[in-house]
Each structure stands twice: as C-alpha cells, then as structure tokens.
Amino acid sequence: MQRPLRPLADASTLSAHDRVYRSLRTQVMHGELAPGLALTLRGIAREFGVSMTPAREAVQRLVAEGALTMSASGRVTTPELSNDRIEELASIRALLEPELGSRALPRAHSALIDRMEAINAANTDAVQQADAVRYVRTNLEFHRTLYLRAQSPAMLAMVETLWLQLGPTMRALYDRLRRNTPPPHHRMILAALRAGDDPGLRLALRTDVTQGLRHLTQ
C-alpha cells in the first residue's frame, strides 16, 4: 500500500509553504512516493492541513526542481523514468559526484569517515531487511555526508536535483530487484577516504553511481 503524505513532525517554526515543500521533497527523494503517482492540490492541502495557496506554491517549486512533473492539463505526478533517462541522469551524476568527493577529500577527517561507516552499516541493514525506502535514504545520506564537506553548495544543489528525479524510480526498481547483498562500492569509497587517495575516490564514486544504477535497470 502506498504510504500517505506525512507532514514534518518538527516543522512548527516553518511557514505552511516551506513545511509542505520540505516534506514532499524529502519523500520524493527517498522514494517514499511511487513513480507516476498522481497528486492533487486539494489532497496535498488536506494531508498537510494547509490552504490551497501554500500547497500550490510548494508544488510549483517542486515542479521547477524536477521533483514533480506537471502535464499541459495541470496533472501533477511523481517522476516516472525510462531506462534511457536513468542512464542519462547517471552519466551526469558520474561527472559531478566524483568532483564533489575530490573537493571534500582534504576535509574528510576521521570523525566524518566514522560517521559514513555508521551510515553504511545502516544501509547494509536496510538491504538485509529488504527495506527499499530506508535503503534509498541511507544511500543518499552516505553520499551527502561526504559532499557537504566539499563546501560547493551550487554543485551539491545540482546533484540533489538529480536525486529528486531518480528517487521514486530507484525505490521501485530496488523493490522489484529484491537484492539481499549491499553494493560493494561504499567500502571502496571509505577505503579511498582513509588512504587520502583522490584518484581511487573518484573511481569508486563513479563506479558506485554508474554500476549501481545500471544493475537496477537490468
């Protein structure tokens, strides 16, 4: 059964628009909403307890980011991607994410790497528990934890836009695949970080992005 939209629990200080926007954005990115799922402004407003205006503003913002799509008739849906589109987005990720990792490497202290180890353990557990949403969430958290150290907000924003477009489809593909072993590339990334190996880190990140998504589409 499709999970319902859920308001952020700690959003009391946010405007109605921001509250809807942030919650929907997170759910799309983490694959909590199925690809091709139709949404209505009235339904969003009802679920979040807001008026139509902040619901509309949040949706328009998410459409601009690629988190949602809107047809000429005004029908709003979550992204539903073809294999060719997935390959295209993976290629862009493979250009941007190794660069972010390289920029983060000089600031990748041991506490950061330990944090990424813990996130990767949670990711492995999600695989073993066949929890697709948790898998997508912890996978992105692993990467984002590293990329924040790059101190390149514009580049990270581009990458997050790609994650938004991929989120629902990645969850659906992973759910269908039913894999029970975690991808090996996170261990390669961690090893390169501990060794201060920039070429190795770039290769590990590129491989993680391209082979991981390719495996899901086969």
HELIX and SHEET records of a PDB file:
HELIX    1   1 ALA A   16  MET A   29  1                                  14    
HELIX    2   2 LEU A   41  PHE A   48  1                                   8    
HELIX    3   3 MET A   52  GLU A   65  1                                  14    
HELIX    4   4 ASN A   83  ALA A  104  1                                  22    
HELIX    5   5 LEU A  105  ARG A  107  5                                   3    
HELIX    6   6 SER A  110  GLN A  128  1                                  19    
HELIX    7   7 ALA A  132  TYR A  147  1                                  16    
HELIX    8   8 LEU A  148  ALA A  150  5                                   3    
HELIX    9   9 PRO A  153  LEU A  177  1                                  25    
HELIX   10  10 HIS A  185  ALA A  195  1                                  11    
HELIX   11  11 ASP A  198  THR A  217  1                                  20    
SHEET    1   A 3 ALA A  38  LEU A  39  0                                        
SHEET    2   A 3 VAL A  76  THR A  77 -1                                        
SHEET    3   A 3 THR A  69  MET A  70 -1                                        
END                                                                             
